[in-house]
Amino acid sequence: MITDRLETRQLVTLDADGILVRGTYHDGGHDTLRFTSANKSTGVLFLNPLSTPRTFIGDSAVYWANSFAAHGYPSLRIDMPGLGDSYGAVAKDLVTFINNGGYASLVASKVNEFSQRFGLKGVVIYGHCAGATTAILAASMCDTCKGLIITDPYFNLANMLTPKLSPGMVDWARRTTFGEILRAAYARLREVRKRRGPGKLPRNANVKLVTQWKQLVSRGLPILVFKSGEPLAFGSATLRSGAFDYLGHISSLAGPTSQLSLQTIEGTNHSFADALGRTAIRQHATAWLKRYFPIQSENPVVERIFCEVDS
């Protein structure tokens, strides 16, 4: 691993297995604190949402990573190979590649490398939209993953708008806030049309993803899911009433060991990059991290700092 440090951040290269993945590590200014081997910190690993850089739209991932790190949860934002600052080739049909688990084994490996390099007790994977697909599949392959934070996940194989648009329009749909909203609404409309029978999965369901998701929920992995309210311009009431409720379907089958938390943020958009979405995720996710992965240090002063810090 190669690093280049600046204040509370480090530019990091994860190089295990000969695959170079670059990212930014946030330590919140607590890098020199000493924890016992039994009370190490839990880290948070952020994944690219589709082809969006590791900063996310509006630098929202930077905001959340800074906040989590300040509360004692060191965070690492990475770029998948071929995206952002990481070298490599990008699949021609990136959505299908991700839906099929193309990045899952790589992420599982990098979760382990992240944990070992910084002496972490475990890692929570943060995935947004397509990044949530990778997070779910990687979590099922990696014991070092101790939890998931996922935002606006989808569980179908629909290639959204990409088959219908020119390359320029596809890039616009991937990189703009309005484009992300449009893709999310379009995917849900396709799901409504393909649904067959009450309680049954739609024909375009990503069965592999749904199966792994059920297993993670059933085994009691702590999972926090954020859902945005559908924008009224796209007919939220119609979409909500007609779309298959994957989260509800899986929750009903999870059993008593489930530690699945669902949080809907009304008034924000699919990117969660506006002030409302950013603040809500910061507050709810930080409280969730403290609940499931409490900070325990030998130094009581350190514990008080973590409890009182307000980013």
C-alpha positions as CSV (number, residue, x, y, z in Angstrom):
1,M,0.0,0.0,0.0
2,I,1.3,3.5,-1.0
3,T,0.1,6.6,0.9
4,D,0.4,10.4,0.6
5,R,-0.8,12.1,3.7
6,L,-2.3,15.6,4.0
7,E,-3.8,16.7,7.3
8,T,-6.6,14.2,8.2
9,R,-6.6,12.5,4.8
10,Q,-4.3,10.2,2.9
11,L,-4.2,9.3,-0.7
12,V,-4.0,5.5,-0.7
13,T,-3.2,2.8,-3.2
14,L,-4.4,-0.7,-2.3
15,D,-2.1,-3.0,-4.2
16,A,-2.8,-6.5,-2.9
17,D,-3.1,-9.3,-5.6
18,G,-1.5,-7.0,-8.1
19,I,-4.7,-4.9,-8.6
20,L,-4.1,-1.2,-8.0
21,V,-7.1,0.6,-6.5
22,R,-6.7,4.2,-5.5
23,G,-8.7,6.1,-2.9
24,T,-8.8,8.6,-0.1
25,Y,-8.5,7.6,3.6
26,H,-10.1,9.8,6.3
27,D,-8.9,9.4,9.8
28,G,-10.7,12.3,11.4
29,G,-7.5,13.4,13.2
30,H,-7.5,10.2,15.3
31,D,-4.8,8.3,13.5
32,T,-2.4,8.4,16.5
33,L,-4.9,7.1,19.0
34,R,-4.1,3.8,20.6
35,F,-6.7,1.1,20.9
36,T,-6.4,-2.4,22.5
37,S,-6.4,-5.4,20.2
38,A,-9.9,-6.2,21.5
39,N,-11.3,-2.7,20.9
40,K,-10.1,-1.7,17.5
41,S,-12.1,0.7,15.4
42,T,-14.6,-0.2,12.7
43,G,-13.9,1.4,9.3
44,V,-16.3,2.4,6.4
45,L,-15.5,1.7,2.8
46,F,-17.3,3.8,0.1
47,L,-17.8,2.3,-3.4
48,N,-18.3,4.1,-6.7
49,P,-22.0,4.5,-7.6
50,L,-21.8,3.3,-11.2
51,S,-19.2,5.5,-12.9
52,T,-19.5,8.5,-10.6
53,P,-16.1,9.3,-9.0
54,R,-15.5,8.4,-5.4
55,T,-16.4,11.9,-4.3
56,F,-20.1,11.1,-5.3
57,I,-22.3,13.9,-6.7
58,G,-21.8,17.2,-4.9
59,D,-18.8,15.8,-2.9
60,S,-21.4,14.1,-0.7
61,A,-19.2,11.1,0.0
62,V,-16.4,13.4,1.2
63,Y,-18.8,15.0,3.6
64,W,-20.0,11.7,5.0
65,A,-16.5,10.2,5.2
66,N,-15.2,13.2,7.1
67,S,-18.1,13.0,9.5
68,F,-17.8,9.2,10.2
69,A,-14.1,9.6,10.7
70,A,-14.5,12.5,13.1
71,H,-16.8,10.2,15.2
72,G,-14.1,7.5,15.3
73,Y,-15.0,5.4,12.2
74,P,-12.1,5.8,9.7
75,S,-13.3,5.9,6.2
76,L,-11.9,5.0,2.8
77,R,-13.4,6.1,-0.5
78,I,-12.1,4.1,-3.5
79,D,-12.4,4.1,-7.2
80,M,-13.0,0.8,-9.0
81,P,-10.5,-0.2,-11.8
82,G,-10.9,2.2,-14.8
83,L,-12.9,4.7,-12.8
84,G,-11.7,7.9,-11.2
85,D,-8.0,7.6,-10.3
86,S,-7.7,3.9,-10.6
87,Y,-6.2,2.3,-13.8
88,G,-7.9,-0.5,-15.7
89,A,-10.5,-1.2,-18.3
90,V,-14.2,-0.4,-17.8
91,A,-16.7,-2.9,-19.0
92,K,-18.6,-1.7,-22.1
93,D,-21.9,-2.5,-20.4
94,L,-21.1,-1.3,-16.9
95,V,-24.5,-1.8,-15.4
96,T,-24.8,-5.4,-16.5
97,F,-21.2,-6.0,-15.4
98,I,-22.1,-4.7,-11.9
99,N,-25.4,-6.5,-11.8
100,N,-23.6,-9.8,-12.5
101,G,-21.2,-9.2,-9.6
102,G,-18.2,-8.1,-11.7
103,Y,-16.6,-6.0,-8.9
104,A,-17.7,-8.2,-5.9
105,S,-14.6,-10.4,-5.5
106,L,-12.3,-7.4,-5.9
107,V,-14.2,-5.4,-3.3
108,A,-14.1,-8.3,-0.9
109,S,-10.3,-8.5,-1.3
110,K,-10.0,-4.7,-0.8
111,V,-12.1,-4.8,2.3
112,N,-9.7,-7.3,3.8
113,E,-6.7,-5.2,2.7
114,F,-8.2,-2.0,4.2
115,S,-8.9,-3.7,7.5
116,Q,-5.4,-5.3,7.8
117,R,-3.5,-2.1,6.7
118,F,-5.2,0.1,9.3
119,G,-5.7,-2.5,12.0
120,L,-9.5,-2.4,12.0
121,K,-11.9,-4.6,13.8
122,G,-14.0,-4.8,10.7
123,V,-15.4,-2.8,7.9
124,V,-18.9,-1.5,7.0
125,I,-19.4,-1.2,3.2
126,Y,-21.2,1.9,1.9
127,G,-22.8,1.5,-1.5
128,H,-25.2,3.8,-3.4
129,C,-27.4,2.6,-6.2
130,A,-25.3,0.3,-8.4
131,G,-22.6,0.5,-5.7
132,A,-25.2,-1.1,-3.3
133,T,-25.4,-4.1,-5.7
134,T,-21.6,-4.6,-5.4
135,A,-21.7,-4.0,-1.6
136,I,-24.3,-6.7,-1.1
137,L,-22.5,-9.3,-3.3
138,A,-19.1,-8.5,-1.7
139,A,-20.5,-8.7,1.8
140,S,-21.6,-12.3,1.2
141,M,-18.0,-13.2,0.2
142,C,-16.1,-11.4,3.0
143,D,-16.2,-12.2,6.8
144,T,-14.3,-8.9,7.4
145,C,-17.5,-7.0,6.3
146,K,-19.4,-6.4,9.5
147,G,-22.3,-4.3,8.2
148,L,-23.8,-2.5,5.2
149,I,-25.0,1.1,4.6
150,I,-26.8,1.2,1.3
151,T,-28.8,4.0,-0.4
152,D,-31.5,3.6,-3.0
153,P,-30.6,-0.1,-3.9
154,Y,-32.2,-1.8,-6.9
155,F,-32.8,-5.5,-7.3
156,N,-33.6,-5.9,-11.0
157,L,-31.5,-6.6,-14.0
158,A,-32.9,-3.9,-16.2
159,N,-30.2,-2.0,-17.9
160,M,-32.0,1.3,-17.2
161,L,-31.7,3.8,-20.0
162,T,-28.5,2.7,-21.5
163,P,-29.9,0.6,-24.4
164,K,-32.0,3.6,-25.6
165,L,-29.5,6.4,-25.4
166,S,-26.4,7.6,-27.3
167,P,-23.1,7.4,-25.4
168,G,-23.2,11.1,-24.7
169,M,-26.6,10.9,-23.2
170,V,-25.6,7.8,-21.1
171,D,-22.7,9.8,-19.7
172,W,-25.0,12.7,-18.9
173,A,-27.5,10.3,-17.2
174,R,-24.7,8.8,-15.1
175,R,-23.1,12.0,-14.0
176,T,-25.9,14.5,-13.3
177,T,-28.4,14.6,-10.4
178,F,-31.3,14.9,-12.8
179,G,-30.0,12.0,-14.8
180,E,-29.7,9.8,-11.7
181,I,-33.3,10.6,-10.8
182,L,-34.5,9.8,-14.3
183,R,-32.6,6.5,-14.4
184,A,-34.1,5.5,-11.0
185,A,-37.6,6.3,-12.1
186,Y,-37.2,4.6,-15.5
187,A,-36.0,1.4,-13.8
188,R,-39.0,1.3,-11.5
189,L,-41.4,1.8,-14.4
190,R,-39.8,-1.1,-16.3
191,E,-40.1,-3.2,-13.1
192,V,-43.9,-2.4,-12.8
193,R,-44.5,-3.5,-16.4
194,K,-42.7,-6.8,-15.9
195,R,-44.2,-7.8,-12.6
196,R,-46.1,-11.1,-12.7
197,G,-48.5,-12.1,-9.9
198,P,-48.9,-11.0,-6.3
199,G,-45.9,-11.8,-4.0
200,K,-43.8,-13.2,-6.9
201,L,-40.5,-11.7,-7.9
202,P,-40.7,-9.7,-11.2
203,R,-39.2,-11.5,-14.3
204,N,-36.4,-9.1,-14.4
205,A,-35.3,-9.6,-10.8
206,N,-31.6,-10.1,-10.1
207,V,-32.1,-13.5,-8.5
208,K,-28.5,-13.9,-7.4
209,L,-28.6,-10.5,-5.7
210,V,-31.9,-11.1,-4.0
211,T,-30.7,-14.5,-2.8
212,Q,-27.5,-13.1,-1.3
213,W,-29.5,-10.2,0.2
214,K,-31.9,-12.6,1.9
215,Q,-28.9,-14.6,3.4
216,L,-27.3,-11.5,4.8
217,V,-30.5,-10.2,6.4
218,S,-31.3,-13.7,7.8
219,R,-27.9,-14.2,9.4
220,G,-28.3,-10.9,11.3
221,L,-25.7,-8.7,9.5
222,P,-26.4,-5.1,10.6
223,I,-27.8,-3.3,7.5
224,L,-29.0,0.3,7.2
225,V,-31.0,1.1,4.1
226,F,-31.8,4.7,3.0
227,K,-34.6,5.2,0.4
228,S,-35.3,8.6,-1.2
229,G,-38.8,9.8,-1.8
230,E,-39.7,9.5,-5.5
231,P,-39.9,13.0,-7.1
232,L,-43.4,14.1,-7.8
233,A,-42.6,14.9,-11.4
234,F,-42.3,11.2,-12.0
235,G,-45.5,10.2,-10.3
236,S,-44.3,9.0,-6.9
237,A,-47.7,7.6,-5.8
238,T,-48.0,5.5,-9.0
239,L,-44.5,4.2,-8.8
240,R,-44.7,3.3,-5.1
241,S,-48.0,1.5,-5.4
242,G,-47.1,-0.5,-8.5
243,A,-43.4,-1.3,-8.0
244,F,-42.4,-4.6,-6.4
245,D,-41.4,-4.0,-2.8
246,Y,-38.1,-6.0,-2.6
247,L,-37.2,-4.7,0.8
248,G,-40.6,-5.6,2.2
249,H,-40.5,-9.0,0.6
250,I,-37.2,-9.8,2.1
251,S,-38.0,-8.3,5.5
252,S,-41.0,-10.5,5.8
253,L,-38.8,-13.6,5.3
254,A,-35.9,-12.5,7.5
255,G,-36.9,-14.0,10.8
256,P,-36.0,-12.9,14.4
257,T,-32.3,-12.5,13.8
258,S,-32.6,-9.7,11.3
259,Q,-30.9,-6.4,12.0
260,L,-32.3,-4.6,9.0
261,S,-33.1,-0.9,9.5
262,L,-35.0,1.0,6.8
263,Q,-35.1,4.8,6.6
264,T,-37.0,6.8,4.0
265,I,-35.9,10.4,3.5
266,E,-38.7,12.4,2.0
267,G,-37.9,15.5,0.1
268,T,-34.4,14.5,-1.1
269,N,-33.5,13.1,-4.5
270,H,-31.8,9.9,-5.7
271,S,-28.3,11.2,-5.1
272,F,-29.0,12.4,-1.5
273,A,-26.5,15.2,-2.3
274,D,-28.8,18.1,-1.3
275,A,-28.6,19.6,2.2
276,L,-31.6,17.5,3.4
277,G,-30.2,14.2,2.2
278,R,-26.7,14.8,3.3
279,T,-27.7,15.9,6.8
280,A,-30.2,13.0,7.2
281,I,-27.7,10.4,6.2
282,R,-25.0,11.9,8.4
283,Q,-27.2,11.9,11.4
284,H,-28.9,8.5,11.0
285,A,-25.8,6.7,9.8
286,T,-23.7,8.0,12.6
287,A,-26.2,7.0,15.2
288,W,-26.5,3.6,13.6
289,L,-22.7,3.1,13.6
290,K,-22.5,4.0,17.3
291,R,-25.3,1.6,18.1
292,Y,-23.8,-1.5,16.3
293,F,-20.1,-0.6,16.5
294,P,-19.6,1.4,19.6
295,I,-16.2,3.1,20.2
296,Q,-14.3,1.5,23.1
297,S,-10.9,3.0,23.9
298,E,-8.6,2.5,26.8
299,N,-8.5,6.3,27.2
300,P,-11.7,7.8,28.7
301,V,-10.8,11.2,27.3
302,V,-10.8,9.7,23.8
303,E,-14.2,8.1,24.4
304,R,-15.6,11.5,25.5
305,I,-14.2,13.2,22.3
306,F,-15.9,10.6,20.1
307,C,-19.2,11.1,22.0
308,E,-19.1,14.9,21.9
309,V,-17.7,15.5,18.4
310,D,-20.2,17.2,16.1
311,S,-19.3,17.5,12.4
